[in-house]
Amino acid sequence: MVAEGALLWEPSAEDVANAKISRYFEWLGRAGASYQEVWQWSVDDPAAFWASIWDYFGVVGERGDGPVMTGTMPGVEWFAGARLNYAENALRRTEGTALVFRSEDGTRTTMSRAELREEVARVRAGLVRLGVGKGDRVAGYLPNIPQALVAFLATASLGAIWSAGSPDFGVPSIVDRFKQIEPKVLIAVEEYVYNGRTYDRSAAVQEIAAELPTLRATVVVGADSWAELRAEAAPLEFERVPFGHPLWILYSSGTTGLPKPIVHGHGGVVLEHLKSLSFHQDLGEGDVFLWYTTTGWMMWNYLIGALLVGATPVLYDGAATHPTTDALWRMAAEEGVTYFGTGAPYIIASMKAKVRTEGLGALRGVGSTGSPLPPEGFAWVAEVLPGVPLGSFSGGTDVCTGFVGAAPLLPIRAGVIPCRSLGARVESFDPAGAPVVGEVGELVLTQPMPSMPVMFWNDPGGSRYQDSYFAEYPGVWRHGDWIKINEDGSCVIYGRSDSTLNRGGVRMGTSEFYRVVERFEEIADSLVIDTGRLGQEGRLLLYISMTDDAELNDDLVRRLRTALREELSPRHVPNEIIQVPGIPRTLSGKKLEVPVRKILLGTPVDQAANPDAMSNPEVLQHFKP
């Protein structure tokens, strides 16, 4: 075990001097100020802070003379009178390498910024020929390939609206998403490669297109239709749009019901990603940025934000662990990656596989997100990459960023997120709705951020948006996580607040439980469910999947129960430990705690979760009571 809060890395005077956030502090006239002091200003005077981000980065567009913000959540209007375009800001540079593409099958290509601009102009002209204009939707059924980025930028340049799904999504899942937004054009692939296999999606593309009556065209990358789309050279032009004009539509996990179509605006994404990538990931000109993701996860949208700050994104299409667990680390070494991000499960898998990294001399930072990373994961990175800080970030699709994370001015401590992000007034609320420090409470935002959704698609009156975040505390965004905020502004995320363990009045986030269980080398993954209801204590069930050669026996059960009793409490010893072939996860890697709890309480499997939103739906049947 590694103690939560153990110091693993501290910035040197040179690190602080070279950090991009330090230059911003100097520009503000706050050289030498602490991070916490500037954070406090950023949330006390959000209008001044976000105006400073526009000015500091020289956002391309017309700032206008309207107020920075008017109204209150959920009805805030940002930068009234401003006009800009995301693509114009992403493509403002003309020299250097725009992107690197790597595929699991060994393919490697690069594209210069000039080539990217030309390709975007060609595809933009092709979309215009198909009748796409401002406000129209273009849907992508695409893996993380250069054509996905080109198609998105071409769409955005027109003021049209992008929406993507990964080809590992099933047809019903994609239709549930795209049918809601009525796209005019579908851009797709007919096959993709994953974990050593090639998957034919040609029939899926035909089924999806048949379900979308608003389509004027289906364009297949690699086929004649893509060649026709990009056939004609054209000038690169940009339709400047209002700050809150829709840029893209992302979707909630959608484990039950139709996925929520979350709309973000051009201006909010530009400002948030400039701030976050520069000041929290410390990225800029000359950096190479790899975050393992598919187009179906918001981290793709964050990854391509590298273009906004002049960094080079590495687009990878394939499995993280093919042919071996260290595949991503090796790729990061080969590409001279300066910042490498991934999901917390990959770091844990690397730790359990005893991966030893080499050739990562260019690496200045590692990022983790998707689920809480236990202290042991922090310590492993510190051991194999001495001197490289690991930043754990938490936020979500809802805001397309992290609102708690790391900053290069702050130390890294095991299991602890160093700070609340600039401009993000994150607080912890007790059951009465009062802010608390040093105690676990509901994660809320009490001030707006410009990358909050401008709306949900097809949500007249905004009732679905209101109910999703503001029903519990009027005028306050409730995110649905447990968080503890420490006196120094650092924090710890304990998992989803709707999947809490409550044993004899002791409330605990599931991440603490997983930290103990998944430390055992024999255990590949785990899921803990408390079947208790209000006023009625239920059973505590621990499901585990084993590593290849391990088996659940009496000795392992005894050691598990002892560890949970000693490290958590006697109340947290499970009533039953059950081996299953796999733990159900969403396509973006999140454990399906709430749907499994519903199944255990009597909900039919087919009603508890949408199998097309899962990476392994076949395992759900093993959780029937």
VEXDREN-2710 file (C-alpha; in Angstrom, 1 decimal):
% VEXDREN-2710
k/r/px/py/pz
1/MET/0.0/0.0/0.0
2/VAL/1.1/3.6/-0.7
3/ALA/-0.1/6.2/1.7
4/GLU/-2.6/8.7/0.2
5/GLY/-0.8/12.1/0.1
6/ALA/2.7/10.7/-0.1
7/LEU/4.9/13.2/-1.9
8/LEU/6.1/11.9/-5.3
9/TRP/7.3/15.0/-7.2
10/GLU/7.9/18.6/-6.6
11/PRO/8.6/21.3/-9.3
12/SER/12.1/22.7/-9.4
13/ALA/12.7/26.4/-9.6
14/GLU/13.5/25.8/-13.3
15/ASP/10.2/23.9/-13.8
16/VAL/8.3/26.8/-12.3
17/ALA/10.2/29.4/-14.4
18/ASN/9.7/27.5/-17.7
19/ALA/6.0/26.7/-17.1
20/LYS/3.6/28.3/-19.5
21/ILE/1.3/29.2/-16.6
22/SER/4.1/31.3/-15.0
23/ARG/4.3/33.4/-18.2
24/TYR/0.6/34.0/-17.9
25/PHE/0.9/35.1/-14.3
26/GLU/3.6/37.5/-15.3
27/TRP/1.4/38.9/-18.1
28/LEU/-1.4/39.4/-15.6
29/GLY/1.0/41.4/-13.4
30/ARG/0.9/38.6/-10.8
31/ALA/4.4/37.2/-11.0
32/GLY/5.3/35.2/-7.9
33/ALA/1.6/34.7/-6.9
34/SER/0.7/31.3/-5.7
35/TYR/-1.5/29.1/-7.8
36/GLN/-4.3/29.2/-5.2
37/GLU/-4.3/33.0/-5.2
38/VAL/-4.7/33.2/-9.0
39/TRP/-7.3/30.4/-8.9
40/GLN/-9.3/32.3/-6.3
41/TRP/-9.3/35.4/-8.4
42/SER/-10.3/33.4/-11.5
43/VAL/-13.5/32.2/-9.8
44/ASP/-14.2/35.4/-7.8
45/ASP/-14.1/37.5/-11.0
46/PRO/-14.9/35.0/-13.8
47/ALA/-15.6/37.7/-16.4
48/ALA/-12.2/39.3/-15.9
49/PHE/-10.5/35.9/-16.0
50/TRP/-12.1/34.6/-19.2
51/ALA/-11.6/37.9/-20.9
52/SER/-7.9/37.6/-20.0
53/ILE/-7.8/34.2/-21.7
54/TRP/-9.2/35.6/-24.9
55/ASP/-6.6/38.5/-24.8
56/TYR/-3.6/36.4/-23.6
57/PHE/-3.9/33.9/-26.4
58/GLY/-5.0/36.4/-29.1
59/VAL/-8.1/34.5/-30.1
60/VAL/-8.7/34.9/-33.8
61/GLY/-12.1/36.6/-34.2
62/GLU/-14.0/39.7/-33.2
63/ARG/-14.2/40.2/-29.5
64/GLY/-17.1/42.6/-29.7
65/ASP/-18.0/45.2/-27.1
66/GLY/-20.7/43.2/-25.2
67/PRO/-20.3/41.9/-21.6
68/VAL/-18.2/38.8/-21.0
69/MET/-21.1/37.1/-19.1
70/THR/-24.7/37.8/-18.3
71/GLY/-27.3/35.8/-16.4
72/THR/-26.9/32.9/-14.0
73/MET/-26.6/29.1/-14.4
74/PRO/-28.1/27.4/-16.4
75/GLY/-28.8/30.4/-18.6
76/VAL/-25.5/32.3/-18.8
77/GLU/-24.6/34.0/-22.1
78/TRP/-20.9/34.5/-22.8
79/PHE/-19.2/37.1/-24.9
80/ALA/-22.3/38.7/-26.4
81/GLY/-21.4/40.2/-29.8
82/ALA/-18.3/38.1/-30.3
83/ARG/-17.7/36.2/-33.5
84/LEU/-15.2/33.5/-34.1
85/ASN/-14.6/30.0/-35.5
86/TYR/-12.9/27.0/-33.8
87/ALA/-11.3/25.8/-37.1
88/GLU/-9.8/29.2/-37.9
89/ASN/-8.1/29.2/-34.5
90/ALA/-7.0/25.6/-34.8
91/LEU/-5.5/26.2/-38.3
92/ARG/-4.0/29.6/-37.7
93/ARG/-0.4/28.2/-37.9
94/THR/1.0/27.3/-41.3
95/GLU/4.5/25.9/-40.6
96/GLY/5.5/22.6/-39.0
97/THR/3.9/19.2/-38.4
98/ALA/0.2/19.3/-37.8
99/LEU/-0.3/15.6/-36.8
100/VAL/1.2/12.2/-36.6
101/PHE/-1.0/9.1/-37.3
102/ARG/-0.2/5.7/-36.0
103/SER/-2.2/2.5/-36.5
104/GLU/-2.0/-0.8/-34.7
105/ASP/-1.2/-2.4/-38.1
106/GLY/2.1/-0.5/-38.3
107/THR/1.0/2.3/-40.5
108/ARG/2.6/5.7/-39.8
109/THR/1.9/8.9/-41.6
110/THR/2.4/12.6/-40.8
111/MET/0.7/15.7/-42.2
112/SER/2.2/19.2/-42.2
113/ARG/0.1/22.2/-41.2
114/ALA/0.1/23.4/-44.8
115/GLU/-1.2/19.9/-46.0
116/LEU/-3.8/19.9/-43.3
117/ARG/-5.1/23.3/-44.3
118/GLU/-5.3/22.2/-47.9
119/GLU/-7.1/19.0/-47.1
120/VAL/-9.6/20.8/-44.9
121/ALA/-10.3/23.3/-47.7
122/ARG/-10.9/20.4/-50.1
123/VAL/-13.3/18.6/-47.9
124/ARG/-15.0/21.8/-47.0
125/ALA/-15.7/22.5/-50.6
126/GLY/-17.0/19.0/-51.0
127/LEU/-19.4/19.4/-48.1
128/VAL/-20.6/22.7/-49.7
129/ARG/-21.3/20.8/-52.9
130/LEU/-23.4/18.3/-50.9
131/GLY/-25.5/21.2/-49.6
132/VAL/-23.9/21.5/-46.1
133/GLY/-24.1/25.0/-44.6
134/LYS/-24.2/26.8/-41.2
135/GLY/-26.2/24.8/-38.6
136/ASP/-26.4/21.5/-40.6
137/ARG/-25.1/18.4/-38.9
138/VAL/-22.4/16.1/-40.3
139/ALA/-22.0/12.8/-38.6
140/GLY/-18.8/10.7/-38.5
141/TYR/-18.7/6.9/-38.0
142/LEU/-14.9/6.9/-37.9
143/PRO/-11.9/5.7/-35.9
144/ASN/-9.2/8.0/-34.7
145/ILE/-7.7/8.6/-38.2
146/PRO/-6.6/11.8/-39.9
147/GLN/-9.7/11.9/-42.1
148/ALA/-11.9/12.2/-38.9
149/LEU/-10.0/15.3/-37.9
150/VAL/-10.1/16.8/-41.4
151/ALA/-13.8/16.2/-41.7
152/PHE/-14.5/17.8/-38.3
153/LEU/-12.4/20.9/-39.1
154/ALA/-14.1/21.2/-42.5
155/THR/-17.5/20.9/-40.9
156/ALA/-16.6/23.5/-38.2
157/SER/-15.2/25.9/-40.7
158/LEU/-18.7/26.2/-42.3
159/GLY/-20.5/26.7/-39.0
160/ALA/-22.0/23.3/-39.5
161/ILE/-22.2/20.9/-36.5
162/TRP/-20.0/17.8/-36.0
163/SER/-21.0/14.6/-34.2
164/ALA/-19.0/11.4/-34.1
165/GLY/-19.3/7.8/-33.0
166/SER/-16.6/5.1/-33.1
167/PRO/-17.0/2.1/-35.4
168/ASP/-16.8/-0.2/-32.4
169/PHE/-20.3/1.2/-31.4
170/GLY/-23.1/-1.1/-32.5
171/VAL/-25.7/0.0/-35.0
172/PRO/-28.5/0.6/-32.5
173/SER/-26.2/2.8/-30.4
174/ILE/-25.1/4.9/-33.3
175/VAL/-28.7/5.3/-34.6
176/ASP/-29.9/6.3/-31.1
177/ARG/-27.3/9.1/-31.3
178/PHE/-27.4/10.3/-34.9
179/LYS/-31.2/10.0/-35.4
180/GLN/-31.7/12.6/-32.7
181/ILE/-29.7/15.2/-34.6
182/GLU/-30.9/14.6/-38.2
183/PRO/-27.5/14.7/-40.0
184/LYS/-27.3/15.8/-43.7
185/VAL/-24.1/13.9/-44.4
186/LEU/-22.6/10.7/-42.9
187/ILE/-18.9/10.1/-43.2
188/ALA/-17.9/6.5/-42.4
189/VAL/-15.4/3.7/-42.7
190/GLU/-16.3/0.2/-43.8
191/GLU/-13.6/-1.6/-41.7
192/TYR/-11.3/-1.0/-38.7
193/VAL/-8.5/-2.9/-37.0
194/TYR/-8.5/-3.6/-33.3
195/ASN/-6.4/-6.1/-31.2
196/GLY/-5.1/-7.9/-34.2
197/ARG/-8.4/-8.3/-36.0
198/THR/-10.0/-6.5/-38.9
199/TYR/-13.7/-5.8/-38.4
200/ASP/-16.0/-5.4/-41.5
201/ARG/-18.5/-2.5/-40.9
202/SER/-19.9/-2.2/-44.4
203/ALA/-23.2/-3.7/-43.5
204/ALA/-23.4/-1.6/-40.4
205/VAL/-22.8/1.6/-42.4
206/GLN/-25.7/0.6/-44.8
207/GLU/-28.0/-0.1/-41.8
208/ILE/-27.1/3.2/-40.1
209/ALA/-27.7/5.2/-43.3
210/ALA/-31.1/3.5/-43.9
211/GLU/-32.2/4.7/-40.4
212/LEU/-31.3/8.4/-41.1
213/PRO/-33.8/9.8/-43.5
214/THR/-32.3/13.3/-43.5
215/LEU/-29.1/12.1/-45.2
216/ARG/-28.2/13.6/-48.6
217/ALA/-25.0/11.6/-48.9
218/THR/-23.0/8.8/-47.3
219/VAL/-19.2/9.2/-47.8
220/VAL/-16.9/6.2/-47.2
221/VAL/-13.3/6.9/-46.4
222/GLY/-11.1/5.0/-48.8
223/ALA/-13.8/4.7/-51.4
224/ASP/-14.6/6.8/-54.5
225/SER/-17.1/8.9/-52.5
226/TRP/-14.3/10.2/-50.3
227/ALA/-12.1/10.9/-53.3
228/GLU/-15.0/12.8/-54.8
229/LEU/-15.5/14.8/-51.6
230/ARG/-11.9/16.1/-51.6
231/ALA/-11.4/16.2/-55.4
232/GLU/-11.4/20.0/-55.9
233/ALA/-8.9/22.4/-54.5
234/ALA/-10.5/25.5/-52.9
235/PRO/-9.6/28.5/-50.8
236/LEU/-9.7/27.9/-47.0
237/GLU/-12.4/30.1/-45.6
238/PHE/-14.1/30.3/-42.2
239/GLU/-17.6/31.3/-41.3
240/ARG/-17.3/33.3/-38.1
241/VAL/-20.2/32.5/-35.8
242/PRO/-21.5/33.8/-32.4
243/PHE/-19.6/32.6/-29.3
244/GLY/-22.3/30.0/-28.4
245/HIS/-22.9/28.7/-31.9
246/PRO/-22.9/24.9/-31.8
247/LEU/-19.6/23.3/-32.6
248/TRP/-20.2/19.6/-31.9
249/ILE/-22.6/17.3/-30.3
250/LEU/-21.3/14.8/-27.7
251/TYR/-23.2/12.1/-25.9
252/SER/-23.6/10.9/-22.4
253/SER/-22.7/7.3/-21.7
254/GLY/-26.3/6.3/-22.4
255/THR/-26.5/3.1/-20.3
256/THR/-30.3/3.5/-20.2
257/GLY/-32.6/5.5/-22.4
258/LEU/-31.5/7.6/-25.3
259/PRO/-28.1/9.2/-24.9
260/LYS/-28.1/12.9/-24.0
261/PRO/-27.0/15.0/-27.0
262/ILE/-24.7/17.6/-25.4
263/VAL/-24.0/20.7/-27.5
264/HIS/-20.9/22.7/-26.9
265/GLY/-20.2/26.1/-28.5
266/HIS/-17.2/27.3/-30.6
267/GLY/-16.1/30.0/-28.2
268/GLY/-16.4/28.0/-25.0
269/VAL/-14.3/25.1/-26.3
270/VAL/-11.7/27.5/-27.8
271/LEU/-11.2/29.3/-24.5
272/GLU/-11.4/26.3/-22.2
273/HIS/-9.0/24.2/-24.3
274/LEU/-6.5/27.0/-24.7
275/LYS/-6.5/27.5/-20.9
276/SER/-6.4/23.8/-19.9
277/LEU/-3.9/22.5/-22.5
278/SER/-1.5/25.4/-21.9
279/PHE/-1.7/25.9/-18.2
280/HIS/-2.6/22.5/-16.9
281/GLN/-0.9/20.2/-19.4
282/ASP/1.8/22.8/-20.1
283/LEU/1.5/22.2/-23.9
284/GLY/2.6/24.6/-26.6
285/GLU/4.7/25.0/-29.8
286/GLY/7.0/22.0/-30.3
287/ASP/5.2/19.7/-28.0
288/VAL/3.9/16.2/-29.1
289/PHE/0.7/15.2/-27.4
290/LEU/-0.7/11.6/-27.2
291/TRP/-3.9/10.7/-25.4
292/TYR/-5.2/7.2/-26.0
293/THR/-8.8/7.6/-27.1
294/THR/-11.4/6.8/-29.7
295/THR/-13.6/9.4/-31.5
296/GLY/-16.5/8.2/-29.2
297/TRP/-14.9/9.7/-26.1
298/MET/-14.6/13.4/-25.3
299/MET/-10.8/12.9/-24.9
300/TRP/-10.6/12.8/-28.8
301/ASN/-12.1/16.4/-28.8
302/TYR/-9.6/17.3/-26.1
303/LEU/-6.6/15.7/-27.9
304/ILE/-7.2/17.6/-31.2
305/GLY/-7.3/20.8/-29.2
306/ALA/-3.5/20.5/-29.4
307/LEU/-3.8/22.3/-32.7
308/LEU/-5.1/25.4/-30.8
309/VAL/-1.9/25.7/-28.8
310/GLY/0.5/24.8/-31.6
311/ALA/1.3/21.3/-30.3
312/THR/1.2/18.2/-32.5
313/PRO/-1.4/15.5/-31.7
314/VAL/-0.6/11.8/-32.2
315/LEU/-3.7/10.1/-33.5
316/TYR/-3.6/6.3/-32.7
317/ASP/-6.1/3.8/-34.1
318/GLY/-6.0/0.5/-32.3
319/ALA/-5.9/-1.4/-29.0
320/ALA/-3.8/0.0/-26.1
321/THR/-2.3/-3.4/-25.3
322/HIS/-1.7/-4.9/-28.7
323/PRO/0.6/-6.7/-29.2
324/THR/1.8/-6.3/-25.6
325/THR/0.7/-4.2/-22.6
326/ASP/3.5/-1.7/-23.2
327/ALA/2.3/-0.8/-26.7
328/LEU/1.4/2.8/-25.9
329/TRP/4.6/3.5/-23.9
330/ARG/6.7/2.2/-26.8
331/MET/4.7/4.5/-29.2
332/ALA/5.2/7.5/-27.0
333/ALA/9.0/6.8/-27.0
334/GLU/9.1/6.3/-30.8
335/GLU/7.3/9.6/-31.4
336/GLY/9.1/11.7/-28.9
337/VAL/5.9/12.4/-27.0
338/THR/6.2/15.2/-24.5
339/TYR/2.8/14.6/-22.8
340/PHE/1.2/11.2/-22.7
341/GLY/-2.4/10.7/-21.4
342/THR/-4.5/7.6/-20.9
343/GLY/-7.3/6.1/-18.8
344/ALA/-6.5/5.0/-15.3
345/PRO/-7.1/1.3/-16.1
346/TYR/-4.2/1.3/-18.6
347/ILE/-1.8/2.6/-15.9
348/ILE/-3.0/-0.1/-13.5
349/ALA/-2.7/-2.8/-16.2
350/SER/0.9/-1.5/-16.9
351/MET/1.7/-1.7/-13.2
352/LYS/0.3/-5.3/-12.9
353/ALA/2.2/-6.4/-16.0
354/LYS/5.4/-4.9/-14.5
355/VAL/6.0/-2.8/-17.6
356/ARG/9.4/-1.1/-17.7
357/THR/9.5/2.0/-19.9
358/GLU/12.5/3.2/-21.9
359/GLY/13.3/5.8/-24.5
360/LEU/10.9/8.4/-22.9
361/GLY/13.5/11.2/-22.5
362/ALA/11.2/13.8/-24.2
363/LEU/8.3/13.1/-21.8
364/ARG/7.5/15.9/-19.4
365/GLY/4.1/14.8/-18.1
366/VAL/1.7/11.9/-17.9
367/GLY/-2.1/12.3/-17.6
368/SER/-4.7/10.0/-16.2
369/THR/-8.5/10.3/-16.4
370/GLY/-11.7/8.3/-16.8
371/SER/-11.8/6.9/-13.3
372/PRO/-10.0/7.5/-10.0
373/LEU/-6.4/6.4/-10.0
374/PRO/-5.3/4.8/-6.7
375/PRO/-2.2/6.0/-4.9
376/GLU/-0.3/2.8/-6.1
377/GLY/-0.8/3.9/-9.7
378/PHE/0.7/7.3/-8.9
379/ALA/3.7/5.6/-7.2
380/TRP/4.3/3.2/-10.1
381/VAL/4.6/6.0/-12.6
382/ALA/6.9/7.9/-10.2
383/GLU/9.0/4.7/-10.0
384/VAL/9.3/3.9/-13.7
385/LEU/9.4/7.6/-14.8
386/PRO/11.4/9.4/-12.1
387/GLY/11.1/13.1/-12.4
388/VAL/8.0/13.0/-14.6
389/PRO/4.8/14.3/-12.9
390/LEU/1.6/12.3/-13.2
391/GLY/-1.5/14.5/-13.3
392/SER/-4.9/12.9/-12.6
393/PHE/-7.7/14.9/-14.1
394/SER/-11.5/14.7/-13.6
395/GLY/-14.3/16.4/-15.5
396/GLY/-16.4/15.0/-18.1
397/THR/-18.2/14.9/-21.5
398/ASP/-20.6/17.5/-20.1
399/VAL/-17.9/20.2/-20.1
400/CYS/-15.4/18.6/-22.5
401/THR/-12.5/19.2/-20.1
402/GLY/-11.2/18.5/-16.6
403/PHE/-12.3/20.9/-13.8
404/VAL/-9.9/19.4/-11.3
405/GLY/-6.4/18.4/-12.2
406/ALA/-2.7/19.2/-12.1
407/ALA/-0.7/22.3/-12.7
408/PRO/3.1/22.4/-13.3
409/LEU/3.6/24.7/-10.2
410/LEU/2.2/22.2/-7.8
411/PRO/3.6/19.0/-6.2
412/ILE/2.2/15.6/-7.0
413/ARG/1.0/13.5/-4.1
414/ALA/-0.2/9.9/-4.3
415/GLY/-3.9/9.6/-4.9
416/VAL/-4.4/13.3/-4.7
417/ILE/-5.5/15.7/-7.5
418/PRO/-3.4/18.9/-7.0
419/CYS/-5.9/21.6/-7.7
420/ARG/-9.2/22.9/-9.0
421/SER/-8.6/24.2/-12.6
422/LEU/-8.4/27.9/-13.2
423/GLY/-11.9/29.3/-13.8
424/ALA/-13.6/26.2/-12.2
425/ARG/-15.3/27.0/-8.9
426/VAL/-15.5/23.4/-7.7
427/GLU/-16.9/22.9/-4.2
428/SER/-17.9/20.0/-2.0
429/PHE/-21.5/20.2/-0.6
430/ASP/-22.7/18.4/2.5
431/PRO/-26.3/16.9/2.5
432/ALA/-27.7/20.3/3.5
433/GLY/-26.1/22.0/0.5
434/ALA/-23.4/23.8/2.4
435/PRO/-19.7/23.8/1.3
436/VAL/-17.3/21.7/3.3
437/VAL/-13.5/21.4/3.4
438/GLY/-11.8/18.3/4.5
439/GLU/-14.9/16.2/4.2
440/VAL/-16.4/14.1/1.4
441/GLY/-19.4/15.7/-0.3
442/GLU/-21.1/16.2/-3.6
443/LEU/-19.0/17.7/-6.3
444/VAL/-20.7/20.9/-7.5
445/LEU/-19.7/23.9/-9.5
446/THR/-21.1/27.2/-8.1
447/GLN/-19.9/29.4/-10.9
448/PRO/-20.4/28.8/-14.7
449/MET/-17.7/27.8/-17.2
450/PRO/-17.9/28.8/-20.9
451/SER/-17.5/25.1/-22.0
452/MET/-20.7/24.0/-20.2
453/PRO/-23.3/22.9/-22.7
454/VAL/-25.0/25.6/-24.6
455/MET/-28.0/23.2/-24.7
456/PHE/-29.0/19.7/-25.2
457/TRP/-30.2/19.0/-28.8
458/ASN/-33.9/18.8/-29.2
459/ASP/-34.6/20.1/-25.7
460/PRO/-37.1/22.9/-26.1
461/GLY/-37.3/25.0/-23.0
462/GLY/-34.1/23.3/-21.6
463/SER/-35.9/21.1/-19.2
464/ARG/-33.8/18.0/-19.8
465/TYR/-30.6/20.1/-19.4
466/GLN/-32.0/21.6/-16.2
467/ASP/-33.0/18.2/-14.7
468/SER/-29.6/16.7/-15.5
469/TYR/-27.5/19.1/-13.5
470/PHE/-29.5/21.7/-11.6
471/ALA/-32.5/19.8/-10.1
472/GLU/-30.7/19.1/-6.7
473/TYR/-29.4/22.6/-6.0
474/PRO/-31.1/25.4/-8.0
475/GLY/-28.5/27.5/-9.8
476/VAL/-25.7/25.1/-8.9
477/TRP/-24.2/22.4/-11.2
478/ARG/-24.3/18.9/-9.4
479/HIS/-21.9/16.7/-11.2
480/GLY/-22.6/13.3/-9.6
481/ASP/-19.2/12.5/-8.0
482/TRP/-18.0/12.4/-4.4
483/ILE/-15.1/14.7/-3.7
484/LYS/-13.1/15.8/-0.8
485/ILE/-11.4/19.2/-1.1
486/ASN/-8.4/19.8/1.2
487/GLU/-7.3/23.0/2.9
488/ASP/-4.6/23.6/0.3
489/GLY/-7.1/23.3/-2.6
490/SER/-6.1/19.8/-3.6
491/CYS/-8.8/17.2/-3.8
492/VAL/-9.6/13.5/-4.0
493/ILE/-12.4/12.0/-6.1
494/TYR/-14.1/8.9/-4.6
495/GLY/-16.3/7.8/-7.5
496/ARG/-19.9/8.3/-8.5
497/SER/-22.3/9.6/-5.8
498/ASP/-25.1/7.4/-7.1
499/SER/-23.1/4.2/-6.6
500/THR/-22.1/4.8/-3.0
501/LEU/-21.4/2.1/-0.4
502/ASN/-23.3/2.9/2.8
503/ARG/-22.6/0.3/5.5
504/GLY/-23.9/0.9/8.9
505/GLY/-24.0/4.7/8.3
506/VAL/-20.4/4.8/7.0
507/ARG/-20.5/6.2/3.5
508/MET/-17.7/5.4/1.1
509/GLY/-17.0/5.9/-2.6
510/THR/-16.3/2.8/-4.6
511/SER/-12.8/3.9/-5.6
512/GLU/-11.5/3.3/-2.1
513/PHE/-12.8/-0.3/-2.3
514/TYR/-11.3/-0.9/-5.7
515/ARG/-7.9/0.4/-4.5
516/VAL/-7.7/-2.4/-1.9
517/VAL/-9.1/-5.2/-4.1
518/GLU/-7.3/-4.5/-7.3
519/ARG/-3.9/-4.4/-5.5
520/PHE/-4.0/-8.2/-5.5
521/GLU/-2.1/-9.5/-8.5
522/GLU/-4.5/-12.4/-9.1
523/ILE/-7.4/-10.0/-9.7
524/ALA/-7.7/-8.3/-13.1
525/ASP/-10.8/-6.2/-12.4
526/SER/-13.6/-5.8/-9.8
527/LEU/-17.0/-4.4/-9.1
528/VAL/-18.6/-3.8/-5.8
529/ILE/-22.3/-3.3/-5.3
530/ASP/-24.3/-2.3/-2.2
531/THR/-27.9/-3.5/-2.7
532/GLY/-29.2/-1.4/0.3
533/ARG/-32.0/1.1/-0.1
534/LEU/-33.1/4.1/1.9
535/GLY/-33.6/2.9/5.5
536/GLN/-32.8/-0.7/4.6
537/GLU/-29.3/-2.2/4.7
538/GLY/-28.7/-4.6/1.8
539/ARG/-26.0/-7.0/0.9
540/LEU/-22.5/-6.0/-0.1
541/LEU/-21.4/-8.1/-3.1
542/LEU/-17.9/-8.1/-4.6
543/TYR/-17.5/-9.4/-8.2
544/ILE/-14.0/-10.1/-9.4
545/SER/-12.5/-11.3/-12.7
546/MET/-9.2/-13.1/-12.5
547/THR/-6.0/-12.8/-14.4
548/ASP/-5.2/-15.6/-16.9
549/ASP/-3.7/-18.3/-14.6
550/ALA/-5.4/-17.3/-11.3
551/GLU/-8.4/-18.8/-9.6
552/LEU/-10.7/-17.8/-6.7
553/ASN/-9.9/-20.0/-3.8
554/ASP/-10.4/-20.0/0.0
555/ASP/-6.9/-18.5/0.6
556/LEU/-7.6/-15.5/-1.7
557/VAL/-11.1/-15.0/-0.2
558/ARG/-9.5/-14.9/3.3
559/ARG/-6.8/-12.5/2.3
560/LEU/-9.3/-10.2/0.6
561/ARG/-11.6/-10.1/3.6
562/THR/-8.7/-9.4/5.9
563/ALA/-7.4/-6.6/3.8
564/LEU/-10.9/-5.0/3.5
565/ARG/-11.5/-5.3/7.2
566/GLU/-8.1/-3.8/8.2
567/GLU/-7.9/-1.1/5.5
568/LEU/-11.5/0.0/5.3
569/SER/-13.7/-1.2/8.1
570/PRO/-15.3/-4.4/9.3
571/ARG/-18.6/-3.1/7.8
572/HIS/-17.0/-3.2/4.4
573/VAL/-16.2/-6.9/4.3
574/PRO/-18.5/-8.2/1.5
575/ASN/-21.3/-10.7/2.2
576/GLU/-20.2/-12.6/-0.8
577/ILE/-17.3/-12.7/-3.3
578/ILE/-18.2/-13.9/-6.7
579/GLN/-16.0/-14.7/-9.7
580/VAL/-17.3/-13.5/-13.1
581/PRO/-15.7/-13.7/-16.6
582/GLY/-15.5/-9.9/-16.9
583/ILE/-16.6/-6.6/-15.4
584/PRO/-19.1/-4.6/-17.5
585/ARG/-17.7/-1.4/-18.8
586/THR/-18.9/1.4/-21.1
587/LEU/-17.2/1.9/-24.4
588/SER/-15.2/4.7/-22.7
589/GLY/-14.0/2.3/-20.0
590/LYS/-16.3/3.2/-17.0
591/LYS/-17.6/0.5/-14.7
592/LEU/-21.3/0.0/-14.9
593/GLU/-22.0/0.1/-11.2
594/VAL/-25.5/1.6/-11.3
595/PRO/-26.9/-0.7/-14.0
596/VAL/-25.6/-3.8/-12.2
597/ARG/-27.2/-2.6/-9.0
598/LYS/-30.5/-2.2/-10.9
599/ILE/-30.2/-5.8/-12.2
600/LEU/-29.6/-7.1/-8.6
601/LEU/-32.7/-5.3/-7.4
602/GLY/-34.8/-6.9/-10.1
603/THR/-34.5/-4.8/-13.3
604/PRO/-34.3/-7.1/-16.4
605/VAL/-30.9/-7.1/-18.0
606/ASP/-32.1/-5.7/-21.3
607/GLN/-33.7/-2.7/-19.5
608/ALA/-30.8/-2.0/-17.1
609/ALA/-28.2/-1.1/-19.7
610/ASN/-27.8/-0.5/-23.4
611/PRO/-25.6/-3.2/-24.7
612/ASP/-24.5/-1.1/-27.7
613/ALA/-23.0/1.4/-25.2
614/MET/-20.9/-1.3/-23.6
615/SER/-17.5/-2.8/-24.5
616/ASN/-18.5/-6.2/-23.2
617/PRO/-22.3/-6.6/-23.0
618/GLU/-22.0/-10.4/-22.9
619/VAL/-20.9/-10.3/-19.3
620/LEU/-24.1/-8.7/-17.9
621/GLN/-25.9/-12.0/-17.8
622/HIS/-23.6/-13.1/-15.0
623/PHE/-25.0/-10.5/-12.6
624/LYS/-28.6/-11.8/-12.6
625/PRO/-29.7/-12.5/-9.0
END
